[in-house]
Amino acid sequence: GYQRSVFHHMRSLTTLVLLLLGQRLETLPEDARKEAVRVLELEEDIIARFEIALKRKAAAMRTRCHGDYHLGQVLYTGKDFVIIDFEGEPARPLGERRLKRSPLSDVAGMVRSFDYAVHAALLGRAPTVIRPEDLPTLEQWTRLWYVGVSAAYLTSYLAAMEGSKLLPPSREELGTLLDMYLLEKAVYELGYELNNRPDWVRVPLRGILQLMESTV
């Protein structure tokens, strides 16, 4: 029953966000429209990806999660790290934020945050100066950075969680579940950016396209 409710939520989220994307298509920055059209064409495939991930029973426990875990919530004191803001994603209803879920939802949030970090620089949203002619080369290097940092993070996390009942016992199940949460997070980000920061909309658009092309 819980898995069915999760699927219905993800399907509803996808439908509403992509409906909004279609309505805002002509108002998006010109360089984002082509990617937006590609994402709109993938609506059925995105929903199918969620359905496949939730069809079989997950042999893992649920727990209370941070709910909005990303780089901006982790502060370095000089000696240690402090995690802040445990109230969950602000756009989600309070009742939904209180639900127990797989900790992989938080893991997915941090992995998506690495993607935001590299795209913020590439799209000129960070205090860096990038020459247009350097973008093709930088995109390849930033993609490698994202994959490398994500792999290091996941490797350390899985080592720390080894033997825990919070994670599925097989790597295949774990990968399927993580892929689902990454895709859900990217769809949520798309809705957030459409409503709050249209200039950032290419970050989740690219994230969705990359996730639909491969499994992290």
Residue frames relative to the residue before (quaternion, step in Angstrom):
aa qw qx qy qz dx dy dz
G 1.0000 0.0000 0.0000 0.0000 0.00 0.00 0.00
Y 0.6403 0.5134 -0.3302 0.4662 3.58 0.99 -0.80
Q 0.6670 0.5057 -0.3117 0.4497 3.57 0.89 -0.89
R 0.6246 0.5243 -0.3404 0.4682 3.59 1.02 -0.70
S 0.6605 0.5034 -0.3129 0.4608 3.58 0.95 -0.85
V 0.6210 0.5339 -0.3357 0.4655 3.59 1.08 -0.73
F 0.6585 0.5031 -0.3151 0.4626 3.58 0.92 -0.88
H 0.6563 0.5064 -0.3235 0.4563 3.60 0.89 -0.88
H 0.6278 0.5253 -0.3345 0.4670 3.58 1.05 -0.75
M 0.6925 0.4793 -0.2879 0.4558 3.59 0.84 -0.96
R 0.6312 0.5189 -0.3280 0.4741 3.57 1.05 -0.72
S 0.6637 0.4982 -0.3001 0.4703 3.57 0.95 -0.89
L 0.6332 0.5332 -0.3241 0.4579 3.57 0.98 -0.86
T 0.6694 0.5051 -0.2960 0.4574 3.57 0.89 -0.95
T 0.6568 0.5190 -0.3095 0.4512 3.58 0.90 -0.93
L 0.6986 0.4777 -0.2780 0.4544 3.58 0.84 -0.98
V 0.6738 0.4964 -0.3025 0.4562 3.58 0.92 -0.91
L 0.6990 0.4537 -0.2885 0.4715 3.60 0.89 -0.84
L 0.5670 0.5514 -0.3850 0.4756 3.59 1.17 -0.44
L 0.6582 0.4973 -0.2953 0.4819 3.56 0.98 -0.88
L 0.6243 0.5415 -0.3346 0.4529 3.58 1.03 -0.79
G 0.6566 0.5091 -0.3065 0.4644 3.57 0.96 -0.86
Q 0.6623 0.5100 -0.2999 0.4597 3.56 1.02 -0.83
R 0.7470 0.3931 -0.2098 0.4935 3.60 1.06 -0.74
L 0.3302 0.8045 -0.4603 0.1783 3.57 1.31 -0.07
E 0.7268 0.4518 -0.2525 0.4515 3.58 0.77 -1.02
T 0.6715 0.4919 -0.3022 0.4645 3.60 1.21 -0.34
L 0.5207 0.6545 -0.4087 0.3653 3.59 1.26 -0.20
P 0.6190 -0.5039 0.4269 0.4251 3.57 -1.22 0.37
E 0.6129 -0.6105 0.3539 0.3556 3.56 -0.92 0.88
D 0.6910 0.4945 -0.2929 0.4385 3.59 0.94 -0.85
A 0.6635 0.4966 -0.3098 0.4661 3.62 1.26 -0.18
R 0.5366 0.6750 -0.4005 0.3100 3.60 1.17 -0.46
K 0.6456 0.5270 -0.3356 0.4392 3.59 0.91 -0.84
E 0.6645 0.4815 -0.2993 0.4868 3.60 0.97 -0.84
A 0.6202 0.5471 -0.3382 0.4490 3.58 1.07 -0.73
V 0.6395 0.5196 -0.3184 0.4688 3.59 0.99 -0.84
R 0.6458 0.5181 -0.3209 0.4599 3.60 0.96 -0.82
V 0.6547 0.4981 -0.3151 0.4732 3.58 0.98 -0.81
L 0.6327 0.5327 -0.3342 0.4519 3.60 0.96 -0.80
E 0.6554 0.5152 -0.3044 0.4609 3.58 1.04 -0.76
L 0.6890 0.4934 -0.2682 0.4582 3.60 1.22 -0.45
E 0.3167 0.7988 -0.4815 0.1725 3.60 1.25 0.04
E 0.6953 0.4650 -0.2894 0.4653 3.61 0.76 -0.95
D 0.6460 0.5203 -0.3190 0.4585 3.59 1.03 -0.77
I 0.6277 0.5299 -0.3352 0.4613 3.60 1.03 -0.76
I 0.6699 0.4881 -0.2945 0.4757 3.57 0.89 -0.94
A 0.6327 0.5293 -0.3253 0.4623 3.59 1.03 -0.77
R 0.6175 0.5403 -0.3432 0.4571 3.60 1.05 -0.74
F 0.6471 0.5007 -0.3189 0.4784 3.60 0.97 -0.77
E 0.6637 0.5229 -0.3100 0.4360 3.58 0.91 -0.91
I 0.6427 0.5238 -0.3206 0.4580 3.58 0.96 -0.85
A 0.6743 0.5174 -0.2945 0.4368 3.57 0.93 -0.95
L 0.7669 0.3833 -0.1866 0.4798 3.57 1.06 -0.73
K 0.4582 0.7104 -0.4390 0.3044 3.59 1.26 0.03
R 0.7666 0.3196 -0.2009 0.5195 3.59 0.93 -0.74
K 0.5875 -0.5959 0.4181 0.3535 3.54 -1.15 0.66
A 0.3194 -0.7496 0.5516 0.1787 3.56 -0.85 1.00
A 0.2864 -0.7677 0.5533 0.1500 3.57 -0.72 1.12
A 0.5380 0.5810 -0.4290 0.4346 3.56 0.53 1.20
M 0.4636 -0.6820 0.4971 0.2700 3.54 -1.22 0.53
R 0.3556 -0.6955 0.5757 0.2416 3.55 -1.30 0.36
T 0.0561 -0.7981 0.5997 0.0138 3.57 -1.21 0.48
R 0.6181 -0.4850 0.4265 0.4480 3.57 -1.28 -0.03
C 0.1295 -0.8071 0.5744 0.0431 3.56 -0.90 0.91
H 0.6593 -0.4800 0.3925 0.4254 3.55 -1.29 0.24
G 0.2963 -0.8145 0.4500 0.2150 3.56 0.92 -0.94
D 0.7912 0.0771 -0.0509 0.6045 3.58 1.21 -0.41
Y 0.1891 0.8422 -0.4764 0.1675 3.52 1.00 0.96
H 0.2724 0.7369 -0.5813 0.2118 3.57 -0.68 1.13
L 0.7575 -0.4128 0.2494 0.4401 3.58 -1.27 0.16
G 0.6488 0.5417 -0.3193 0.4286 3.58 1.05 -0.70
Q 0.6682 0.4845 -0.2936 0.4823 3.58 1.27 -0.28
V 0.6637 0.4664 -0.2946 0.5051 3.58 1.29 0.01
L 0.0925 -0.8142 0.5731 0.0041 3.58 -0.54 1.21
Y 0.2780 -0.7506 0.5778 0.1597 3.57 -0.96 0.89
T 0.2908 -0.7958 0.5130 0.1379 3.59 -0.66 1.11
G 0.6043 -0.5047 0.3785 0.4866 3.55 1.24 -0.36
K 0.7802 0.2115 -0.1150 0.5773 3.54 1.24 -0.53
D 0.8028 0.0679 0.0149 0.5922 3.55 1.14 -0.63
F 0.4313 -0.6681 0.5331 0.2888 3.55 -1.35 0.00
V 0.1487 -0.7750 0.6104 0.0689 3.56 -1.06 0.82
I 0.2400 -0.7684 0.5798 0.1256 3.58 -0.88 0.98
I 0.1259 -0.8173 0.5619 0.0216 3.57 -0.84 1.01
D 0.8168 0.3349 -0.2060 0.4222 3.56 -1.44 -0.02
F 0.0919 0.8374 -0.5257 0.1183 3.55 0.32 1.29
E 0.4651 0.7151 -0.4345 0.2889 3.60 1.19 0.24
G 0.5528 -0.6348 0.3902 0.3731 3.62 1.24 -0.01
E 0.7124 -0.4385 0.3210 0.4440 3.54 -1.33 0.04
P 0.4774 -0.7299 0.4111 0.2654 3.60 -0.64 1.10
A 0.6723 0.5104 -0.3085 0.4385 3.60 1.11 -0.57
R 0.6254 0.5328 -0.3481 0.4515 3.61 1.24 -0.20
P 0.5590 -0.5978 0.4428 0.3661 3.63 -1.06 0.65
L 0.6262 -0.5750 0.3770 0.3677 3.57 -1.12 0.70
G 0.6401 0.5395 -0.3290 0.4369 3.58 0.96 -0.84
E 0.6535 0.5059 -0.3061 0.4725 3.56 1.03 -0.78
R 0.6451 0.5340 -0.3207 0.4425 3.58 1.01 -0.81
R 0.6782 0.5083 -0.2909 0.4440 3.59 1.11 -0.64
L 0.5085 0.6686 -0.4231 0.3397 3.61 1.19 -0.27
K 0.4534 -0.6364 0.5433 0.3072 3.53 -1.16 0.61
R 0.0424 0.7955 -0.6018 0.0565 3.55 -1.03 0.78
S 0.6662 -0.4684 0.3716 0.4458 3.55 -1.28 0.01
P 0.5010 -0.6506 0.4715 0.3214 3.61 -0.98 0.77
L 0.5161 0.6416 -0.4165 0.3854 3.58 1.24 -0.24
S 0.5391 0.5974 -0.4141 0.4254 3.59 1.22 -0.30
D 0.6559 0.4761 -0.3049 0.5002 3.60 1.07 -0.70
V 0.6085 0.5473 -0.3467 0.4581 3.57 1.03 -0.76
A 0.6507 0.5150 -0.3068 0.4661 3.56 0.97 -0.89
G 0.6236 0.5504 -0.3375 0.4409 3.58 1.03 -0.76
M 0.6780 0.4752 -0.2965 0.4760 3.59 0.95 -0.81
V 0.6340 0.5216 -0.3364 0.4614 3.60 0.98 -0.77
R 0.6469 0.4992 -0.3165 0.4819 3.58 0.98 -0.81
S 0.6099 0.5621 -0.3441 0.4399 3.57 1.11 -0.65
F 0.6028 0.5364 -0.3547 0.4723 3.60 1.08 -0.65
D 0.6419 0.5205 -0.3170 0.4654 3.56 1.02 -0.82
Y 0.6276 0.5285 -0.3251 0.4702 3.58 1.03 -0.80
A 0.6324 0.5602 -0.3389 0.4139 3.57 0.94 -0.87
V 0.7130 0.4406 -0.2738 0.4717 3.61 0.83 -0.93
H 0.6760 0.4905 -0.3065 0.4566 3.58 0.96 -0.79
A 0.5771 0.5754 -0.3823 0.4356 3.59 1.10 -0.58
A 0.6639 0.4839 -0.3002 0.4847 3.57 1.02 -0.76
L 0.6793 0.5057 -0.2951 0.4424 3.58 0.87 -0.94
L 0.7407 0.4108 -0.2216 0.4832 3.56 1.01 -0.79
G 0.5598 -0.6475 0.3740 0.3571 3.56 1.25 0.29
R 0.4958 0.6586 -0.4297 0.3685 3.60 1.17 0.50
A 0.6626 0.4282 -0.3022 0.5350 3.58 1.28 0.29
P 0.5979 -0.5945 0.3918 0.3683 3.62 -1.17 0.45
T 0.4460 0.6462 -0.4887 0.3803 3.56 0.61 1.19
V 0.2791 -0.7302 0.5941 0.1894 3.54 -1.24 0.44
I 0.0232 -0.8098 0.5844 -0.0457 3.56 -0.58 1.20
R 0.3496 -0.7236 0.5548 0.2153 3.57 -0.82 0.98
P 0.5751 -0.6220 0.4014 0.3482 3.62 -0.89 0.87
E 0.6664 0.5211 -0.3132 0.4316 3.59 0.98 -0.80
D 0.6561 0.5124 -0.3113 0.4584 3.60 1.24 -0.34
L 0.4696 0.7320 -0.4157 0.2663 3.59 1.22 -0.35
P 0.6580 0.5139 -0.3478 0.4267 3.66 0.78 -0.85
T 0.6741 0.4818 -0.2920 0.4776 3.59 0.97 -0.84
L 0.6689 0.5100 -0.2973 0.4518 3.57 0.94 -0.92
E 0.6109 0.5573 -0.3579 0.4337 3.59 1.03 -0.69
Q 0.6447 0.5096 -0.3216 0.4704 3.59 1.02 -0.74
W 0.6849 0.4812 -0.2889 0.4646 3.58 0.93 -0.89
T 0.6635 0.4958 -0.3209 0.4593 3.58 0.94 -0.78
R 0.6022 0.5412 -0.3578 0.4653 3.58 1.09 -0.62
L 0.6449 0.5082 -0.3152 0.4759 3.58 1.00 -0.81
W 0.6304 0.5284 -0.3310 0.4623 3.58 1.02 -0.82
Y 0.6571 0.5216 -0.3071 0.4493 3.57 0.90 -0.96
V 0.6746 0.4830 -0.2956 0.4736 3.58 0.87 -0.93
G 0.6744 0.5083 -0.2997 0.4438 3.59 0.92 -0.89
V 0.6790 0.4760 -0.2907 0.4773 3.58 0.89 -0.92
S 0.6408 0.5210 -0.3247 0.4610 3.59 0.97 -0.81
A 0.6518 0.5132 -0.3107 0.4640 3.58 0.97 -0.87
A 0.6559 0.5058 -0.3130 0.4648 3.59 0.94 -0.86
Y 0.6508 0.5195 -0.3058 0.4616 3.56 0.98 -0.88
L 0.6899 0.4790 -0.2819 0.4638 3.58 0.86 -0.98
T 0.6278 0.5392 -0.3359 0.4498 3.58 1.00 -0.80
S 0.6772 0.4820 -0.2883 0.4754 3.59 0.92 -0.91
Y 0.6455 0.5273 -0.3207 0.4499 3.57 0.97 -0.84
L 0.6865 0.4831 -0.2869 0.4615 3.58 0.85 -0.95
A 0.6199 0.5321 -0.3419 0.4645 3.58 1.08 -0.68
A 0.6762 0.4878 -0.2886 0.4706 3.58 0.98 -0.86
M 0.7380 0.4121 -0.2120 0.4906 3.59 1.10 -0.72
E 0.3418 0.7712 -0.4874 0.2256 3.60 1.23 0.07
G 0.8074 0.2312 -0.2034 0.5032 3.55 -0.83 1.04
S 0.5167 0.6476 -0.4191 0.3715 3.58 1.24 -0.10
K 0.4428 -0.6942 0.5053 0.2584 3.56 -1.07 0.76
L 0.5225 0.6510 -0.4065 0.3714 3.59 1.28 -0.03
L 0.7348 0.3650 -0.2097 0.5318 3.57 1.24 -0.40
P 0.5746 -0.5742 0.4419 0.3807 3.61 -1.11 0.57
P 0.5499 -0.6583 0.4036 0.3185 3.60 -1.03 0.71
S 0.7484 0.3688 -0.2166 0.5069 3.61 1.09 -0.61
R 0.5629 -0.6105 0.4422 0.3389 3.56 -1.14 0.70
E 0.6082 0.5618 -0.3598 0.4301 3.60 1.07 -0.65
E 0.6708 0.4819 -0.2906 0.4831 3.59 0.92 -0.92
L 0.6463 0.5250 -0.3174 0.4539 3.55 0.98 -0.87
G 0.6661 0.5079 -0.3005 0.4561 3.58 0.93 -0.89
T 0.6430 0.5229 -0.3191 0.4597 3.57 1.01 -0.82
L 0.6732 0.4973 -0.2868 0.4661 3.57 0.96 -0.92
L 0.6608 0.5001 -0.3077 0.4676 3.59 0.94 -0.86
D 0.6254 0.5381 -0.3288 0.4596 3.57 0.99 -0.83
M 0.6437 0.5234 -0.3175 0.4593 3.58 0.99 -0.83
Y 0.6926 0.4712 -0.2836 0.4668 3.60 0.88 -0.91
L 0.6077 0.5416 -0.3533 0.4611 3.59 1.07 -0.64
L 0.6731 0.4904 -0.2927 0.4698 3.55 0.95 -0.90
E 0.6320 0.5193 -0.3343 0.4681 3.60 0.98 -0.81
K 0.6548 0.5206 -0.3160 0.4476 3.58 0.93 -0.89
A 0.6577 0.5062 -0.3108 0.4633 3.59 0.95 -0.84
V 0.6380 0.5068 -0.3289 0.4775 3.61 1.02 -0.75
Y 0.6322 0.5199 -0.3230 0.4752 3.59 0.98 -0.82
E 0.6456 0.5250 -0.3136 0.4573 3.59 0.95 -0.89
L 0.6221 0.5483 -0.3390 0.4444 3.56 1.02 -0.79
G 0.6634 0.4937 -0.3024 0.4741 3.58 0.91 -0.87
Y 0.6432 0.5288 -0.3185 0.4530 3.56 0.99 -0.85
E 0.6955 0.4744 -0.2844 0.4587 3.58 0.84 -0.96
L 0.6133 0.5476 -0.3524 0.4470 3.60 1.02 -0.71
N 0.7374 0.4233 -0.2251 0.4757 3.57 1.01 -0.81
N 0.8111 0.2995 -0.1253 0.4865 3.58 1.07 -0.61
R 0.8181 0.0414 0.0172 0.5734 3.61 0.95 -0.84
P 0.1507 -0.8382 0.5167 0.0875 3.61 0.38 1.18
D 0.6076 0.5733 -0.3574 0.4177 3.60 1.11 -0.57
W 0.6830 0.4691 -0.2764 0.4868 3.60 1.24 -0.39
V 0.4122 0.7748 -0.4337 0.2041 3.58 1.25 -0.19
R 0.5877 0.5958 -0.3796 0.3945 3.61 1.11 -0.50
V 0.5788 0.5995 -0.3902 0.3915 3.61 1.09 -0.56
P 0.7355 0.3660 -0.2661 0.5043 3.67 0.66 -0.88
L 0.5715 0.5743 -0.3965 0.4317 3.62 1.08 -0.55
R 0.6826 0.4657 -0.2836 0.4866 3.57 0.87 -0.95
G 0.6256 0.5491 -0.3405 0.4373 3.57 1.02 -0.75
I 0.6510 0.5094 -0.3117 0.4685 3.58 0.95 -0.86
L 0.6635 0.5084 -0.3077 0.4545 3.57 0.90 -0.93
Q 0.6615 0.4969 -0.3131 0.4663 3.59 0.93 -0.82
L 0.6699 0.5021 -0.3034 0.4551 3.58 0.94 -0.84
M 0.6695 0.4892 -0.3025 0.4700 3.58 1.07 -0.67
E 0.6625 0.4958 -0.3060 0.4708 3.55 1.22 -0.39
S 0.8059 0.0539 -0.0058 0.5895 3.57 1.16 -0.55
T 0.4084 -0.6774 0.5559 0.2555 3.52 -1.33 0.26
V 0.3765 -0.7279 0.5238 0.2325 3.60 -0.80 1.00
